[in-house]
Amino acid sequence: MIVNQLSLSEVLKQSHLDKNLLRIAEKVQNQERLTEEEGVLLFEKGELGFVGALANHIAERLHHGKVYFNRNFHIEPTNVCVFTCNFCSYSRLYKHRDEGWELSIEQMLDIVRKYDGQPVTEVHIVGGVHPKMNLEFFCELVSKIRAHRPELHIKGFTAVELDYMFRKAKLTVEEGMQKLKDAGLQSMPGGGAEIFHPDVRNEICADKVDADGWLLIHETAHKLGMHTNATMLYGHIEKYEHRVDHMSRLRQLQDKTGGFNCFIPLKFRNKDNDMSNVPEASVIEDMKLYAISRIFMDNFRNLKAYWPMLGRQSAQLTLSFGVNDLDGTIDDTTKIYSMAGSEEQTPSMSTEDLCDLITAVGKIPVERDTVYNEIKVYKEELA
C-alpha cells in the first residue's frame, strides 16, 4: 500500500495548523531538535497525516528512498527465565522449566552449522535469563561460533541477560562486556528497555534491571567500540510523557556515545500474558508512534520496524511513516512474538519476499550488514 504523504512545504502552507504544530514543522524543515514538551504535543495533537509527512520528509532526506534489511537468523538458547515480566508470553519460570526449552552449546552450534554455505551475515542470540546459563557458558558459545564461522557477525544478549550474568559472576559491567567481546561478541540487540520511567517499569517488570542499569550496559558497550540497538515497548499502560521520557534518555546517550545503530519501537501484544486485559494499540497508533519516533529521535539515523511483531502488511505501511529498516530475513522460528499473538506465527521471509515488500511501496531495497554497511542495492527490482 502506497501512502501519498503531503510534502513538508505543503504542510507549512496549511493555514489551519495549530501554531505550536506549525513551529514543529518549521523545526523539522530547519533540522532543529524538538523538546520533550513538543514530543508530547505531537502525540496529543498531531494528526496522522501531519506527523507522517514530517517523518517521511526526514527519512527521504537521510535515506533517499532506501530501505534496509539483512540476512540473519536467530538462536534462542532458552525461554526459562528467573524474571516475571507481566507483558511476557514467552518465558517460563525456572520451577516450570519442563514447560520450556533449554538448548545445549552443541545444539546451538548445530543451528549455526545449518546455515553453512548460505549468505547469512548475522546470528542474533537472545532468550530468557536462565540461572545455569552463565557468563562462562555464553563466552564458550560465542567463541565456538566465532571459530566455526569467523565472518559471521555475532549480535547477542539483552542488557537484562547481561546484568544477571555480570552480577552472578561478580564482575563489573566493563569487565563482563570486555570478557564477552574477547570471546567474539560484536554487538548487542536493544531488548529489555521496555519503558524506562519507574512509574511504568515498576508495574510491568519490576524485578529486572532498571533504566540506569540498562543505559550503563549500552554505554559501556559503546565505549568498548561495540554498536548496539535501542528499543521501546509501547501500547500498554504507558502515557505519552513516558514514551517521550524514554526516547529522550536514549537520545541523550546517543549524543554522548553515538553507539546506537537504530531505534526499534516494539508493539505490546496481549496474548497469554498477565496483561491480556490491556487492549493493543491500533494500526493508526502504531503508525503515529513510528512517525513521532523518527521526528523526535533526531540523532538516530535508522528506524526499524520489526516485521515479525507487526506483521508484514503493517510493517510495509511503516515505510511511509519514517521507517527505513525492516530487520532481516529471520530464516527460523523465533517465538518471542508469535507466542504473544503476533500475525507472523512462522516468521520467515526470503530476500525476494522482502524486496517485493519494499518495492511495492516505491522504495529501494538494500541489503546491509549489522552495522549498516551496504552489501547490495536492488535497484533493478524497480525497473
C-alpha positions in Angstrom: 0.0 0.0 0.0 1.5 3.3 -1.1 0.6 6.3 1.1 0.7 9.6 -0.6 2.1 12.0 2.1 2.0 15.7 1.8 5.3 17.3 1.2 6.8 19.4 4.1 6.3 22.6 2.0 2.6 21.7 1.6 2.3 21.2 5.3 3.8 24.6 6.1 1.2 26.2 3.8 -1.7 24.9 5.8 -3.4 27.9 7.4 -5.5 25.9 9.9 -2.5 24.4 11.7 -2.1 24.9 15.4 0.8 27.5 15.8 2.7 25.1 18.0 2.4 22.3 15.4 3.5 24.8 12.7 6.6 25.6 14.8 7.4 21.9 15.0 7.1 21.6 11.2 9.4 24.6 10.9 11.9 22.9 13.2 11.8 19.8 11.1 12.5 21.9 8.0 15.4 23.6 9.7 16.7 20.3 11.2 16.3 21.6 14.8 15.8 19.4 17.8 12.3 19.0 19.4 11.8 19.5 23.1 10.2 16.8 25.3 7.1 19.1 25.5 6.9 19.2 21.7 7.2 15.5 21.6 4.2 15.1 23.9 2.3 17.7 21.9 2.8 15.6 18.7 1.2 12.6 20.4 -1.7 14.7 21.8 -2.5 17.0 18.8 -0.5 15.8 15.7 -2.8 14.1 13.2 -1.5 11.0 11.5 -1.2 12.8 8.1 0.8 15.6 9.7 3.3 13.5 11.6 3.6 11.2 8.7 4.5 14.0 6.3 7.2 15.2 8.7 8.6 11.8 9.3 8.6 10.9 5.6 10.5 14.2 4.8 13.2 13.3 7.3 13.5 9.7 6.1 13.8 10.8 2.5 16.4 13.4 3.4 18.5 10.8 5.2 18.0 7.7 3.0 16.7 8.8 -0.4 14.1 6.0 -0.6 16.4 3.2 0.6 15.1 0.6 2.9 17.5 -1.8 4.6 17.4 -5.4 5.6 19.9 -8.1 6.4 20.2 -11.8 6.1 20.1 -13.1 9.7 19.0 -16.0 11.8 18.1 -16.3 15.5 19.2 -18.6 18.3 17.0 -18.6 21.4 19.0 -20.5 24.0 16.1 -20.9 26.4 12.7 -19.4 27.4 13.3 -20.3 31.0 13.6 -17.1 33.0 14.2 -16.0 36.6 12.2 -12.8 35.9 8.4 -12.3 35.8 7.5 -9.5 33.4 3.8 -9.0 33.2 3.8 -8.4 29.4 5.7 -11.6 28.6 4.1 -14.5 26.9 7.4 -16.2 26.1 9.2 -17.1 29.3 8.6 -19.9 31.8 9.7 -19.7 35.4 12.7 -21.9 36.4 10.4 -24.1 38.6 8.3 -24.7 35.5 11.3 -25.2 33.2 9.8 -28.6 32.0 7.3 -26.4 30.0 10.1 -24.6 28.2 13.3 -25.4 26.4 17.0 -25.3 27.2 19.5 -25.7 24.4 23.0 -27.0 24.9 26.0 -25.4 23.3 26.2 -28.3 20.8 22.5 -27.8 19.9 23.1 -24.1 19.3 26.2 -24.9 17.2 24.0 -27.3 15.1 21.7 -24.3 14.3 24.8 -22.3 13.2 26.0 -25.2 11.1 22.6 -25.4 9.3 23.5 -22.1 7.6 26.9 -23.2 6.4 27.3 -22.2 2.8 24.3 -19.8 2.9 24.8 -16.0 2.6 23.7 -15.0 6.0 25.7 -12.3 7.7 24.4 -12.2 11.3 23.4 -14.5 14.1 21.2 -12.9 16.7 21.3 -14.6 20.2 18.6 -13.7 22.8 16.4 -15.5 25.2 15.3 -15.9 28.8 17.5 -15.4 31.8 18.4 -18.9 32.9 20.3 -19.3 36.2 22.5 -22.1 34.9 23.4 -20.4 31.6 26.1 -18.1 33.0 28.7 -15.8 31.6 31.2 -18.6 31.1 28.6 -20.7 29.2 27.9 -17.9 26.8 31.5 -17.0 26.3 32.1 -20.6 25.3 29.2 -20.5 22.9 30.3 -17.2 21.3 33.9 -18.3 21.0 32.9 -21.6 19.3 30.6 -19.8 16.8 33.5 -17.4 16.1 35.9 -20.3 15.5 33.4 -22.1 13.3 32.5 -19.2 11.1 34.7 -16.1 11.7 32.9 -13.8 9.2 29.5 -14.3 10.8 28.6 -11.2 12.9 27.6 -12.2 16.4 24.9 -10.0 18.0 23.7 -11.1 21.3 22.2 -10.7 24.7 19.9 -8.0 26.0 21.0 -5.8 28.9 18.7 -7.8 31.1 20.5 -11.0 30.4 23.9 -9.3 30.7 23.1 -7.6 34.0 22.2 -11.0 35.5 25.3 -12.7 34.1 27.6 -10.0 35.4 26.1 -9.9 38.9 26.3 -13.6 39.2 29.9 -13.6 38.0 30.7 -10.8 40.5 32.1 -8.7 37.7 31.7 -5.0 36.8 29.8 -4.2 33.7 33.0 -3.2 31.9 34.8 -6.4 33.0 31.8 -8.5 31.8 31.5 -6.7 28.5 35.2 -7.0 27.8 35.1 -10.7 28.5 32.3 -11.2 26.0 34.0 -9.0 23.5 37.2 -11.0 23.8 35.2 -14.2 23.2 33.8 -12.8 20.0 30.7 -10.8 20.7 30.4 -7.9 18.3 27.2 -6.0 19.0 24.1 -6.1 21.2 20.3 -6.0 20.4 18.1 -3.5 22.2 15.7 -5.7 24.1 14.8 -5.2 27.8 14.4 -1.5 27.6 10.6 -1.6 27.8 9.7 1.8 29.3 12.4 3.5 31.4 10.1 5.5 33.6 9.9 3.9 37.1 6.1 4.6 37.3 5.6 2.1 34.5 8.6 -0.1 34.9 7.7 -0.9 38.5 4.3 -2.2 37.3 5.3 -4.3 34.3 8.8 -5.5 35.0 9.9 -4.5 38.5 12.4 -7.3 39.2 14.8 -6.8 36.2 17.5 -4.2 35.5 16.3 -0.6 35.8 16.7 2.2 33.3 20.1 3.4 34.6 21.4 -0.2 34.6 20.2 -0.7 31.0 21.7 2.5 29.8 25.0 1.8 31.6 25.4 -1.5 29.9 24.8 0.0 26.5 27.1 3.0 27.2 29.9 0.5 28.3 29.5 -1.5 25.1 29.8 1.7 23.1 32.9 2.7 24.9 34.4 -0.7 24.0 33.7 0.0 20.4 30.6 -2.2 20.1 27.4 -0.9 18.5 24.0 -1.7 20.0 20.3 -1.2 19.2 17.6 0.5 21.3 14.0 -0.5 21.8 10.8 0.8 23.4 7.8 -1.4 24.3 4.7 0.7 23.6 0.9 0.4 23.6 0.2 -0.9 27.1 -0.2 1.2 30.3 2.3 3.9 29.5 1.3 7.5 28.8 2.6 9.8 26.1 5.0 11.5 28.5 6.5 8.1 29.4 7.2 7.4 25.8 8.9 10.8 25.3 10.9 10.4 28.5 12.1 7.1 27.2 13.1 8.4 23.8 14.8 11.4 25.4 17.0 9.3 27.6 18.1 7.3 24.5 18.7 10.5 22.6 20.9 11.8 25.4 23.0 8.7 25.4 23.3 8.8 21.6 24.5 12.4 21.9 27.2 11.1 24.3 28.4 8.0 22.5 27.0 7.7 19.0 26.9 4.0 19.6 23.3 3.1 18.7 22.7 1.6 15.3 18.9 2.1 15.3 15.8 2.6 17.3 13.1 -0.1 17.3 9.6 0.5 18.7 8.1 -2.8 19.8 4.4 -3.2 19.9 2.9 -4.8 23.1 0.9 -8.0 22.2 -1.6 -9.2 24.7 -2.0 -13.0 24.1 -1.3 -15.4 27.0 0.3 -13.0 29.5 -0.6 -11.2 32.7 -1.7 -8.1 30.8 -4.2 -9.8 28.5 -6.8 -7.3 29.7 -4.9 -4.4 28.2 -6.1 -3.7 24.6 -3.5 -3.5 21.9 -2.7 -0.3 20.1 -4.5 0.3 16.8 -2.6 0.4 13.4 -3.2 4.2 13.4 -1.5 4.5 16.8 1.3 2.3 15.5 2.0 4.5 12.5 1.8 7.6 14.6 4.3 6.2 17.1 6.8 5.4 14.3 6.4 8.8 12.7 7.0 10.7 16.0 9.9 8.4 16.8 11.5 9.5 13.5 10.8 13.2 14.2 12.0 13.2 17.9 15.0 10.8 17.7 17.0 13.2 15.5 20.3 11.6 16.2 19.2 8.0 15.3 19.8 7.6 11.6 17.9 4.3 11.4 14.4 3.5 12.5 13.4 -0.2 12.3 10.0 -1.9 12.1 10.4 -5.5 13.4 8.1 -7.1 10.9 7.5 -10.4 12.8 6.0 -8.4 15.6 3.9 -6.0 13.4 3.0 -8.4 10.6 4.3 -7.8 7.1 1.5 -5.6 5.9 1.7 -3.2 8.8 5.5 -3.2 8.6 5.2 -2.3 4.9 2.9 0.6 5.9 5.5 2.0 8.3 7.8 2.7 5.3 5.5 5.7 4.7 5.9 6.9 8.3 9.6 7.3 8.7 10.9 3.7 8.8 13.9 2.8 6.8 14.7 -0.7 8.1 12.7 -4.0 8.2 15.2 -6.1 10.1 16.1 -9.3 8.3 15.0 -12.4 6.6 14.9 -14.1 10.1 15.0 -17.5 8.5 13.9 -19.5 11.5 11.1 -19.8 14.0 11.8 -17.1 16.6 9.0 -17.4 19.1 9.1 -14.2 21.2 6.3 -12.5 19.3 4.4 -15.5 17.8 3.8 -16.7 21.4 2.3 -13.3 22.2 -0.2 -13.3 19.4 1.6 -11.6 16.5 0.3 -12.1 13.0 3.5 -13.9 12.0 3.4 -17.3 13.5 6.2 -18.7 11.4 8.3 -15.5 10.8 10.5 -16.1 7.8 10.8 -14.1 4.6 13.2 -14.8 1.7 15.3 -12.0 0.3 12.9 -11.9 -2.7 9.9 -11.6 -0.4 11.5 -8.6 1.4 12.5 -6.9 -1.8 8.9 -7.3 -3.2 7.5 -5.9 0.1 9.8 -2.8 -0.2 9.5 -2.2 -4.0 5.7 -2.4 -3.8 5.7 1.0 -2.0 8.2 2.6 -4.3 11.2 2.2 -2.1 14.7 0.7 -2.9 15.7 -2.5 -1.1 19.2 -2.5 0.2 20.9 -5.5 1.9 23.1 -4.3 4.7 25.4 -5.9 7.3 24.7 -5.4 11.1 26.4 -2.0 11.3 24.7 -0.7 8.1 27.4 -1.1 5.5 25.6 -1.6 2.2 26.1 -5.1 0.7 23.8 -4.9 -2.3 21.4 -2.3 -3.7 18.5 -3.9 -5.5 17.7 -1.1 -7.9 17.0 -3.4 -10.8 13.9 -4.7 -8.9 12.3 -1.3 -9.5 12.8 -1.4 -13.3 
